[in-house]
Amino acid sequence: MAHSRSLHAVLLAVIALALCLGAPRAASATPSISQARSHATQLRADIAALNGRMAAVAARYDATAQRLNVVDARIADNRRRLAAARYQLAVARRVLAARVVAMYKAPSSGFLDVALSSTSFDDLVDKVRLWSDVYRQGTLAVTAVKRSKADVERRGLRLAGDRKRSTVLLAQIGVERGQIAAEMRRGRSLLAAAQARVQSLVKQAQARKAAAAAAAAAASAAGYHPVSGAGDAYTPLSWARALLGYLGMPATSQNLTAITSWELAEGGHWFNSARYNPLDTTMPEPGATVMNSVGVKAYTSWAEGFTATVATLRNGLYGPILSALRRGDDAVAVAAAVASSPWGTGAFGV
């Protein structure tokens, strides 16, 4: 079951990636993550079913092969016995032929001839005994021929029956080999699908990291440098300004109003235990801990919190929010975009 073990390994990779690619809310996970988890569950069920089918087919194949081995051994034995019976028949026929020739050549072969040719009673007795022996030997030869012929016929019938059974078993083995090949093809298909899914998830993760790195570089170039220490080095307003810098968005009064209102609606960092996470994202980061039932994270630094928030906003689900921030002229439009997104904040006032 080498293919099954490979499938299990790929399945574990799929599950691990599915769990590592975070979402803004556990209750509103991104479609790609939901699909990955569903795909991983389906893969686990498909692999279990494949293993069960492979075990059943292999068991049937082994049982059929054992039966075929028994029949083949019986065929070989019957062939040997048939050859011996044919040899015995040939010998019996030669003996019978010799007896017939001997009796034909004898000057007196009948009982009457024997009696009339006797010179005395003792001679008669001796000739009768001799004639009886000759007759008995002839009868035995005939019987031997009949017995050998019957044995040959019986062995021939057994051999023919075993050959038919062997033909049937060979056909059955052919079918079972085809079933095994079909299951192996299904296994390779599952493996290919799992590998493709892993590659897709890896590319998504790499793209998100690249986007976060680009945003960080843009913010750094603009003069926004997140504080890595503990405490409340950022206020809601300064954090909003820094986030806009990381995203490369204009720090207009409308955008600052929208972000600070969003912070208040979520209640992160300053109002709950989601440290360094004002917008309550659930994006995993090294060392981050879960602080509630929906998976909101408490991060270890402001830098880590910015990285997670920017990566989440750029994961492909929040285009309308980014578009409204890019315009920078309507805080209500930003709030409406947030409320209609899968982030999970809902409607909030600005």
N, C-alpha and C positions, 0 to 999 in steps of 0.2 A: 504493500500500500504506500509506495513512495510518493505517488501523486497526492494522496490524501494528506500525508504529512506536509507536503509543500503547500497545499491549499490551506491547511491550518495555520501555517506560518504567515502566509499572506493575509489571512483573515485577521490575525492578531495585529498585523501592521495597520490594516484598515481601521480596526476598532481604536487603536492607539491614536491614529491621526484624527479620527472622528472626535475623540474626546479632547484632543489637544487644541483643535481649532475652535476657539470660543465664539460666543454669541452675546449680543447685548442683553438679552433676557432669556432665562431658561424656558419661560413660557412662550417666548416668541423667537425661537432659535431660527437662524438663517436656513433657507431651503437646502443649501448645499450640505450643512451639517446634519439636518434632519434626514436628508436622503442618504448621507454616508452611514448614519447609525442604522437606518432601515436596511440599507444595502448589506451592512455587516451582519445584521440579524438574519437576513435572508440567506446570506452566504453560509452562516453557521447551520441553518436548517437544510440547505441544499447539500452541504458536505456530509451532514449526518445521514441524510437519505441516500446519498451516493455510497457512503461506507456500508450502509445496510444492504443496498442492492448488490454491491460488489461481493460482500460476504456470502449472500444467498447464492449468487451465480457461481462463485468459486466453490461453494460446498456442493452444488449440483454437478459441477464439472468434475470435482474430485470423485464423487460417488459414481458417476458414469465411467470415468477412467478406470476405477477399480473393477467395476463390472466387466468392462472391456478386457482388462487384464485376465480376469478369471476365464472369460470365454476364449480368449486367445490361447491360454494355457490348455484349456480343454480341447481346442482345435488341434493343437500340436500333439496332445496325447492321443486323440482319436486318429490322427494321421499315422502315428506310429503303430497303433493297434490295428488300423485298417491294413497297413502294409504287411504286418505279421499275419493277419487273417488271410490276405490274398496269397501270401506265401504258403500257408498251410493248405489252402484250397488247391493251389498248384501241385503241392506234394501229394495230396489225397487223390487228385485226378490222375497223376502219374502212376500211383500205386494201383488205382482201379483199372487203368488201362493195361498195366502189366498183368493183373489178374485175368482180365478178359482175354488177353492174348494167350496166356498160359492155358486157360480152360479151352480156348478154341483149338490150340495145338495138341491138346491131350487126345489120345486115341479113343478113350472112353470117358465121356464127361457126364453121362446120365447115370442115375442109380441102377437102372435095369442093365445097362452095359457093365457096370461094376459087378453086379450079381452074377451075370451070365459068364463073365470072364474068370470067375473064381474057380480054383482047382480043389478047394476044400473049405470046410466051415471056418477053420481058423483063417484061411486066406480071405474068405468073404468078410469076416469080422475086421481084419486089418484094412481091407480095401474100403469098407464102409466108413471106418474111422477116418481114413485118409480123405475119402470123398467129403465127409462132413467137415473136416478141417478146411478143405479147399473152399467149400460152400460158405462156411462161416467167415473165412478171411475175405471172401468176395463181398459178403454182406457188410462186414465192418468197413471195407473200403468204400462201398456205396454210402453207408451211414456217415463216414468221415467227410465225404464230398458234400453231402447234404448239409451237415453241420457247419462246415467251413463256408459254404455258399451263403447260408443264413447269417453267419457271423459277419461276412463281408457286407451283405445287404444292410444289416443292422448298423454296422459302423458307418457305412456310407450315408444312411439316413441321419444319424447323429451328427456327422460332419456337415452335411448340408444344412441341418437346423442351426448348428452353431455358426455357420457362415452367415446365415440370414440374420441371426441375432447380432453378430459382429457388424454387419452392414448397417443395421438399425442404430446400434450404439455409436458407430462412427458418424452417422448423420446427426445424431443428437449432440455429439461432441462438437461437430461443426457449428451447430446452432448456438451452443453455449459459448464457444469461442467468439462468435459474432456478437453475442450479448456482452461479453467481457470487453471486446473492442469498443462497442458502443458506449459502455460506461466509462471507459478510459477517455474516449473523445469528449464525453460530457465533463469529465474531470478537468481535462485540458482547457475546455471552454470556460469553466468556472475559474480556473487559475488565471487565464488570460484576462477575464473580466475583473478579477480582484486586482491584478497587477495594474491594469489600466486605471482602476479607481484610485489606487495608491498614488500613481503618477499624477493624476488629476489633483488630488488633495495636496500633494507636495508642491505642485505648481501654484495652487491657490495660496498656500502658506508662504511660499517664496515671494509671490507677487505682493501679498499684504505687508511682508517685512520690508520689501523694497520700497513700497509706497510710504511706510512709516519712516524709513530712513531718509527718503527724499524730503518728506515733510519736516523732519528734524533738521536737515541741512538747510532747508529754506528758512525755517524759524531762526536758526543760529545766524544765518547771514543777515536776517532782519534785526538781529540784536536781542532775540528772546532766548534766554538761557534758564531752563528750569532749575530750581534749587533741589539739591539731592539730600539735604539734611532733613531732620525730623521737625515736628512742630508746625505752626501755622504761618510759614513764611509767605504764603500766598493768601490773599483775600479773595472773595468771590469775584470782585471786579478785575483784580490783577491776573487771576487764573484765567478768566474769560479772555482777557487780552492776549495772554500767552498762548492759549489754545488756538485763537484765530491766527496768531503768528505761525504756529506749527502747521496749521492747515493751509497757510498761504492766502488767507482771506483778509479782506480789509477790516480794520478795527474801527468801524463806524459806530456811532452812538446807537443806531438801530441793532447792529449785530451784538454789541456789548449788552444791550438791554435784553435781547433774546437769550443769550447764553447765561447771563446771571439769573434770569427768570427760570430758565431750564434747570439750573443748579438748585434753586430753591424748591422747584417742583420735585426733583429727585431726592434732595436732602443729603447728598453724599458729603463725606469728610467732616464738614463743620457741624452737621446736624445728626449724624449717625456714626457707626463704627466702620464705615467703608473708607478707611484712611487713604488719602491721596487719590480719591476717586469721586469727585464731585458729581459726575453724571451717572454713577452706579453701573458701569459696564461690567460684564461678566467675562471679559477677555482674559484667558490664563496668562500669567507671567511667572517667571522663576521666583519662588518664595512667597507668592501671593496666597492668601487664605480666603476661604468662603465665609461670608458673614451673615448670610440669610438663606432661606429655603429655595430661592430662585437662582442662587449661584453668584450673586453680586460679590465682587472681590474687594479685599482690603490689600493694598499694595505696600511695598516696602520703602518707596521713595516717591517724590514728586516726578522724577524722571520716568520711573516705571509707569506711573499713572498716566502721564502724558502719552507715552508710547502706546499703552493699551487703548486709550480713548481715540487717538488718531487712527490706529490700525482698525478699530471697530468702525469708525465713521467712513473709512475708505474701503470697507470690505465688499462694496458693490450694492448694498441694500439701501443706502441712504443718499442716493443721488439728488432727490428733491431738497433735502436739508442743505447739502453742499451748494446746490444751485442758488437757493435763497440767500445763503451766507455770501456767495460770490457776488450777488447783486448788491447786498449790504444796505438796502434802502427800505426794508420792511420787516420789522421785528415780528409783526403778526404773521407774515408769510412764513417766517422761520418756525414759529410756534406751531402753525398749522401743519407744516411739513413734518415736524417731530411727532405731532399727535397722530398723523395718518401713517407713520412708519411702524415697522415691527420693533422699535426700540422698547416700547412698553410704558412710556411716561404717561401717555394720554394727553388730554387737552389741559393747557395751563394759560394763565393770563400774563400779559406783558404790560 
